[in-house]
């Protein structure tokens, strides 16, 4: 369904355009001189005031031939599709074939589809990876030069998909780059899917009057990137595909935030909405499915990506947390965590 009529610019296919990351990317791209094909299982929302020409297409990308049709004639593909376990955790089981079909199989389908296209300039593919693909960090600051030793099933699958993409780049099938995301949080006006990450989870707990729990003493650090800044990074990458292809790039703010302090901020912000005292932030015994990386701090040095694209994060943590809690208070207050 074509919803604007200006046909200028390269064609960008956004896969997963109704998801948390994908819908924010769609809004950011819609500001520019692109033609956009927004592909997702449920119809993506066309951003208000879109400058770009946007085609909304619904598709189950796991169906035979669906990925090939979705990227037909695309100059740039942004792959923002992922299978996660649910609202409260990214954990998936090693034998989760549905997750493997999405997290790895769709990249395999994408490579096959682009390899089968008539000879032309190879399409650029930007893959939404994860900083955690490197595995439990041996040092506090990651810069992308680490040896990958993923521990959990999700990270193993994401790394397999990334390697398929970069192997296809080496073979000349496409020009591929992976943008490894840290913990992404917050509310973007373009996001049409709920943030299922740790910040949103703890905001929901606090708004419901439940204690905020953590599996450590609160000193474990996370690099928290606002979803709007993540979307801006993909838009910047789409403008610099030639400089980025052939490797992975880390995204982050360069600041590792102690989770105990972050959760206390969330509790205080939630109290402003409820009128009750802030809920307590407490340490609890970790569950059986906890992984070594849950107890190690992460700070990301994204200077390589910043130098290649000119991108930098802009949303301050305090502003992002306030917006996240306010959005949760408006749409999910009282819902079970």
N, C-alpha and C positions, 0 to 999 in steps of 0.2 A: 504494500500500500504506500504509494508515494504521497508525502504530506507537504513537501515544498517543491518548487519548480525550478530553482536555480541549479543548473547542472555542472557548474564549474568545479574544478579541483579533482584530486585523486579520489578513488573509491576506497573507503575504509570499511571493512567488515568487522563489527564488534560482536564477538561470540560471547554470550552470557550477558547481553545488554540490559536485562532486567534485574541482575543481581546487585549485591551491595557495592562491589567495585565497578562492575560493568556499567551500571546506570549512572554512576558519578563520572565515569570516563565518557559516556555518551553526552552528558550535559557539557562537559568541558570541550569535547570535539565540536559540538554543535555551534560553538561560538566562532569557528574558523571556516576557511574556504574549502571545505571538504564535501564530498558526497558520502553519505554514511548509510550502510546497511546494518540495521540493528537486529540481531538474531538472538532469539531466546525462546524458551519453552512456553512462556506466557508473554503476551504483547508488551513490548517496552513502551514507556511513556515518552513521547516526543517532548523535548525541553521547550518551554515557553520562549518565544522570541528567537528560535533557532535561525542562525544565519546559513547553516549548511542545509543541503538537500538531504532529507532523511527518509529512508525506506524502512518500514517496520515489517519484519518477517518472523512468523512463529514457526518453530521447528523443534522436533526431538532429534538432537544431533547424534544420538546413538543409533538412529534408524539407518539402514543401508542407504548410502548415497546422499544423506542429508548434509554432511559436512562439505562434500564436493559442490553441492548446489549452493550452499551458503557462501562459499568463497569464490564462486564463479566470477571471473573478471576483476576480482579485488586487487588493488595495488598494495594495500596494507591490510594485514589481519591482526587484530588484537584478541588474543585468546585469554578470556577472563572467566572461563568455566572451571568449576571445581566441585567435587563431591566431598562433603564433610559429614560428620556423624550426626549432628543435630544442633539444637539451640545452645547447649551448654558446654560442648567440647568439640575440638577438632579431631578427637581420637577416632580412628577406624581400625577394624581388625585386619590382620594380615591375610585372612581368607575372604575379605569383602570383595567379591567379584564385581559388584555394581560400582564400587568406588574405583576399582582398577579400570573398568570399562570407560569411565568418564575421565579420570585423572591421567591415564596413560593412553587408552584406546583412542580417544578423540584426537590426540596429537598425532598418533600413528595414521589415523584417517586423514588428517590435514596434510601430512607429508605426502601420503599417497595421492591425494587429490591434486596437490600442486605439482607433483612429479608427472601427472598425466595430462597437464595442460599443454596446449600447443606451445612451441618454442617462442618465448618472448622474454622481456625483462623479468627476472625472478621477483615474485612478490616478497615483500618484507613481512615478517611475522614477529610480533611482540608477545611474549609469553609471561603471564603473571605467575612467577615463581615465589619461593619463600626463603627468607634468610635462614630459617631453621633447617633447610636442606643440608647445610654444612654439618649438622649434628651438634651435640653438646659442645660448646666452645671451650677451647683450651686457654683462651685469653679473653680479656674484657671487651676489647674492641675488634670488630670484624671489618675487613676491607675488601673481601672477595678473593683474596689470594690463598685462603685456607684450603686444606685438603678436605674434601667432602666425606663425612662419615655419618650419614643419617641413621637415626635410631628407630624412630617410629614409622609405622606403615605409610602414613600420609606423606612424610618427608621422603621416604624411599620412592614412592610413586611419583612425586613431583620431580625428583632428580632423574628418574628414568625417562620421564616425558621431556625434560630439558635436554637430556643427552640425545634423544631421538631428533629433537629440533636442531641442535647444533651439528649433529652428524649430517643432516640434510643440508645445512648451510655449507659444510665442508665439501659436500658433493655437488654444490651448485644448483640444487633444487630450489632453494629459497634463500633469502637473507634473514637469518634468524637471530634474535637476541632475547635473553631472559632477564626480566626485571624482578629481582628477588625482594619481596616485600617483608618488612618487619611486622610487628603488631600494628594493624590498621584499626582505627577506631573513629567514632564521631558520627555526626549527622551532616550530610550534604543535601542541599535542596533538590539535587537531581537523583539522589538515591531512592529507589522505590522498593528496596528490600531492607529488612531490619538488620542492623549490626548484630551479629551473633557472637562477638568477641568478648573478652574478659571485662572491658570497661562497661559495656552495655549490660552484661550479666550482673555486675556488682551494682550498677545503678538501679536495676530492677529489684534487686534484693533490698537495697536501702529504701527505695520508695515504698516497698511493701512492708517495711518495718522489720525486715530480717537482718541479722548480723552479716557483715561482710567477712568472708572467711578466706584465709590464704594458707598455703601449705608450707610456709616458711616463716621467718621472723620479720619479714617486710623489707629486708635490705636487698633482696634480689631485684635487679634492675631490668627494665625493658625499654627499648627504643620505640616510642609511641608516635606513629605517623598518622596525621589526620587524613581521612579518606579524600578530602578535597585536594590535599597535596599529593596523594597517590595518583589521583586522576590527572592532575596537572603534569605529573611525571610521565604518564603514558602519552599525553598529548605532545609533550616536548620530545619524547622518543620517536613519535610518529613523524616529527619534522627532522629528525637526525638519524634515520635508519642506516644510512651509509656508514656513519661513524661508529654505530653500535653493534653492527652485525658480527656474529661469530663468537660471542662470549656471553657470560652472565655479568650482571651489574647489580650492586647492592643499593637499595634505597633506605634512607633513614634520616633522622634529624641530627645525629652526632651527639645526642644526649641520652644517657641511660638513666631513666627515672626510677627511684626506689618505689616498689609497688605499695609498700605500706603507706608512704606519703601520698601516693596517687589515690589509694582507696579512702584515705581520710578526707581528701578533698572531695571525692565523690559523695561520701557520707554527709559532709557539710553542705554541699550543693543540694542534695536530696532533702535535707532538713529545711532548707529555704522554701521548698515546695510543699512539704507536708505540715510544716508548723510544729513538728515534733523535734525532740533532741536528736542529734546525729546518732545513727545506729553504731554499735561498737564494731571495731575492726579487730578480729581475733585470729590467732594461729590455731590450726587444727592438724590432726594427723593426716598425712597425705594418703590418698587412696591407692589401691593396688595398681591401678593403671598409670600412676605417675611415672614420668620418665626422667632420666638424669638432667636433661635440658631444662626441666621445670625449676631446678634449684641453682641454675647458673645464670649470671647476669649477661645481658646483651646490649652493647652499644654499637652502632653502625657508623663506619666512616664511608660516606657516600661521595667523597671528593672526586673519585674517578668519573662517576656519572654526572656530577655537577660540572666538571670541566668539559665534558663532551657535549653537554646539552644547554648549559646555562641555567638549568633548573635549580631551585632551592626551596626548601619548605618554608611556608609563610605563616601557618596557623599556630599561634602560641598554645602551649599545652593548656593553660588555664582557660583560654577562650574555647578551645575544643572540648574540654571536659564540661564546661558550663552548657554549651550547646547540646552535647550528648545527653546530659541529665534532663535538660529542659524538654528535648524531643521525647525522651522516654517517658517523662511525666505526662506529656500530652497524649501519647498513643498507647502506653503499656503500663501505666500505674495500676497496681493491684494485681497484675498478671503474675502467675507463679514463676519463680526464677528458674 
